[in-house]
């Protein structure tokens, strides 16, 4: 391809291959800090030896979520499929296949369904927290994982009551394997294999009428779904898609722990939530999602030569969008390193400048279908911590290393002296 005089070469990052620097020290900040050093919003490097172009910012997000220019098929590394995402799920589809599968997930996101899940979650908090009084210590993240697992499984039509600890631990291990090497990755892959076998048996039972959950529960709908050509999902793919409801919900435990950390570090927020209007709780939850590290980046592959800001992104090149850096871009967010929930009173509702779970259009794009569930589950957790219990936060290591993905407070956020109180 010949470059015209108006085209600029894409700046090169400092590392020939950025995989090891990201895992060792860069983590969530690598793309943003490299862009700052190069005074650009785009640079090229390699990831796992494969050429990659990294981009950040609101305009970059608008480009990245143009489904005509980018595809997801084959963009996710096989390591992520083996541990976190699974193979054959909606994340890696494009075109009509993606649209139909995405509509399947969107069909679960109506207000009535989300309200039902919220009721189940509130009940699970009440049940789980009843055991905390008198305990010398409670690790909030582990407890939140079990609460979320219980609620989402019940909502999906899956009986998990007798084994919620084991199933929650496996779902959490899958989430914790992201960005991991060594034992943490191996735990995640083993957990995915166990969990897929479990859900495949549930799919098999539904199809053979050995179990009869309500026909409108997500597990039943996915197990019996057919696309526009009359094709059903094979057992493995059906299990992957059911897990795409369970696993991300359990991952909200990371945000609940960060919310608890924010309540601890910013004491006035506790009182503002307690006495404020419901709208402020929403602002607080959104600021938790913006401020704290969750998903670091997303990857896609160019379908054609793509022109952006006088640069050409060549066809069949992996492009990585910096989610965390965009959520901390000072051109978008005033004082981005400060925890300020009030900023969401005035947020312009852009689909491209606040992208903790991706951006763009829900119905036709690759934005996470479960974002509403994430927000509601986070708000319920925060409200319970503020209104329904009192507790102490003992001395512990509350740092969250930014080279760990996903990161969390080192000690998992320990509380003690829990006392339940009326809301």
Buried (B, 14 or more C-beta within 10 A) or exposed (E): EEEEEEEEEBBEBEBEBBBEBBBEEBBBBBBBEBBEEBEBBBBBBBBEEEEBBBBBBBBBBBBBBEBEBBBBBBBBBEBBBBBBBBBBBBBBBBEEBBBBBBEBBBBBBEEEBBEBBBEBBBBBBEEBBEEBEEEEEBBBBBBBBBBBBBBBBBBBBBEBEEBBBBBBBBBBBBBBBBBBEEEBBBBBBBBBEBBBEBBBBBBBBBBEEEBEBEEEBBBBBBBBBEBEEEEBBEBBBBBBBBBBBBBBBBBBBBBBBBBBBBBBEBEEBBEBBEEBEEEBBBBBBBBBBBBBBBBBBBBBBBBEEBEBBEBBBBEEBBBBBBBBBBBBBEEBBEEBEEBBBEBBEEBEEEBBBBBBBBBBEBEBBBBBBBBBBBBBBBBBBBBBBBEBBEBEBEEBEBEBEBBBBBBBBEBBBBBEBBEEEEE
